[in-house]
Amino acid sequence: MRIAKLKMPLGIILAVAALLAINVVPVMAGVPVNSPFSGDVIIDAAAAPDGSEVAAYVADETDPRGTATTSGGAYELVLFGDATDVGKAVSFKVKKAGTEVWLAATTDPESPTFANYDPQVVNLFAFTVAAPTAEFSASPTSGTAALTVNFTDESTGDITSWSWSFGDGGTSDEQNPSHSYSDAGTYDVSLGVSGAAGSDTETKLDYITVSAAPPPGGVGGTPYPPDKFGILAPWIAIAAAIIAGAAIFIRRRRLQTPL
């Protein structure tokens, strides 16, 4: 019995060999590989000026594995390593032209890794300003309706806008607003702040307590008679003193009278 031999064109054989050389050989430790990166660089919400610097780090390394300078708001660099680097996390720092401070950069897409000869487009975002952190206080935080409360912004960071929610449907975009609570109840208060480096929100639960105002007039809402005591008060005091003196005099006379 004759067995047919499968003939494969030389071109296919060479193509398969090339693929193996790229994708199989590098998985062996010690075999050199590289990982190209490129993308836009955004600093403070604007394209990085030409000459800004980009540094890329593999895993927890403190020295950059690759560096580049920006042109037209973009960068290109190649990380060199071996097969043991494939799949490790890659992080970036940027330094704006004309400054000396390196800034940690966030990436889009998130969590890039060292790839096996696979070019990746990773955009970088950094800020020279501080990220905002929301915080506030208020005075008073309790009282009877209608209660006017003064709110004070105590947020930190670079902030360009404020958004308050007072818990009763009221809102404000002022930095330090005042708000009047008309109805009794307990209210949550939130402050959202935002700036070039991001946004943050602080919410204080059950922060404002408003109790019902007492009814007008006397007990149970019954009005008092017209206020005459303001005029008669001195005379009432004199009469009370006379009565008290008479009572003391009578008591002494009784003690002196024999039984």
Buried (B, 14 or more C-beta within 10 A) or exposed (E): EEEEEEEEEEEEEEEEEEEEEEEEEBEEEEEEBBBBBBBBBBBBEEBBEEEBBBBBBBEEEEEBBBEBBBEEBBBBBBBEBBBBBBEBEBBBBBBBEEEEEBBEBBBEEEEBBBBBEBEBEBBBBBBBBBBBBBBBEBEEBEBEBEBEBEBEBEBEBBBEEBBBBBBBEBEBEEBEBEBEBEEEBEBBBBBBBBBBBBBBEBEBEEBBBBEEEEEEEEEEEEEEEEEEEEEEEEEEEEEEEEEEEEEEEEEEEEEEEEE
